[in-house]
Amino acid sequence: MTFRSFRIARSAAARGALAALLVLAGAPHALRAASKFSYEDWNKVLGKFVDARGYVNYDALAKDRGDLDRFLAAIEKTSPRSAPELFPAKNDQLAYWLNAYNAQVFKGVLARGPEKESVWKGGIFSGYSFFVGMDIVLGGEKLNLKKLEDKTVREGFKDPRIHAALNCASKGCPRLPRAAFDPEKLDEQLDEGMRGFVAEARNVMIDDAVKTATLSKIFDWFAGDFAAYEKAHGNPNGTQIDYANRYRGALPKIPKGYAMKFFEYDKGVNRQP
């Protein structure tokens, strides 16, 4: 071997070694990215069957449910409890539970018949039966929608923004997003969801003439969640009004001292006409 060919061979070997080191250095990130739980199928469902108002075309979904069934199969097999290595961060876990809840609601609506007027009444899957009596499976664990909401999500994360994210297939619910909750941008999505929720007149209406604010029934049902958040963030006597004002942005804030009332909850199915 000539001196020149030796130098070329040594240089090529050095470049190869450097490339190998770079691959190894990037491997943990690549493996982490590859191991993340996928919401691709759920994204397709939301983008295809949910409109700008958050209403669902359940009739079309019932005839084309391949993406939904694939996602349901994935969440029924895998969860943050069955495979914690896939959900290392808090937002990885919360995004999973929010997406799983909403997807299982879709499954429940289709199971009882999308033509039904409400999940709260009429038939074996109504009201209590829909939220408590209807078994769901997540990561091999059997539970129900109420347990998932109350124990796993509300108690586990203590973040009232989830009340603008969980959707129980009712018109009184927060607007269903057209994209899956993404762990990488979950805080942004939850902030946007709550801002949108309190910006809608059906959820927050101020009547200055009688000094009254009428809020979504959700603020009544989960009053303790909003008060606990306010207390934990330096407002020991904070109320649902204080929490709503946090997200009103440029909209008029509800003045202090205003009385509080609540809208009647619209339990009609959030079905596209």
Residue, then its C-alpha position, 0 to 999 in steps of 0.5 A: m500500500t502506498f503512503r497516499s492510499f494509506r492516508i485515504a483509507r485512514s481518513a475514510a475510517a476516521r469519517g466512518a467512526l465519526a459518523a457512527l459516534l454521531v448516530l449513537a449520540g442521536a440514538p436515544h433521541a431517535l429511540r424516544a421519538a420512535s417509542k412515543f404513543s401514536y395518535e395518528d388514527w385518532n387525528k384522522v377521525l377528528g379531522k374527518f368527522v368533526d366540524a368547526r363547531g365540534y359536532v360529530n358526523y356519527d352516521a358517517l363514522a359508523k360506516d367508516r370506523g377503521d381509524l377509530d377501531r385501530f385507535l381503540a385497539a391501541i388504547e385498550k392494549t396500552s396505557p401509561r399504567s401498562a407501559p409507563e416507558l412510553f409516557p415518561a412526562k406528565n403531559d404524555q400521560l394527560a394527553y393519553w387520558l384525554n384522547a382515550y376518554n373522548a375516543q371511548v365516548f365515540k365508541g359508546v355513542l356508536a354502540r347505543g346508536p348514533e340516532k339516539e337524542s342523548v347519552w343521558k336518557g333512553g335505553i340501557f346505555s343512558g345516563y348513569s349507565f353510559f358513564v358508569g355502567m358501560d365498561i371500557v378497557l385502557g391498557g388492559e384495565k377495566l374501568n368506566l368513563k366516570k372513574l376515568e374522569d374523576k379518579t385518573v384525570r381530575e384527581g391525578f392532574k388537578d388541572p381545571r383546563i381538562h373541563a374544556a377538553l373532555n367531551c361527553a357527546s353532549k351539546g353542553c360540552p366544550r367544543l370538541p377539537r378537530a385534532a388529537f391532544d399532543p403531548e408536545k403542545l398540550d399546554e398550548q392546546l389546553d389554554e386555547g381550549m379554555r379560552g375558547f370555552v369561556a369566550e362563548a356566550r353559551n358558557v359565560m354571559i354577563d348581565d350588567a343590568v342585574k350584576t349577574a354572570t351566568l356560567s356553564k353548568i360545568f362550573d357548577w358541577f366541578a366548583g371544587d376543582f376551580a376553587a382549589y386551583e384558585k387557592a393553590h395559586g394565591n387566591p384563597n377565596g377564589t371562585q369559578i368567576d375568578y378562574a373564568n376571568r383568567y382566560r377571558g383575555a381581551l374580553p370583558k372580565i366578570p366584575k367582582g361582586y356579581a352574582m353567579k348563575f348557571f345555564e341549564y345543561d344541553k344534553g342533546v347529542n353533539r351530532q351534526p344535523 
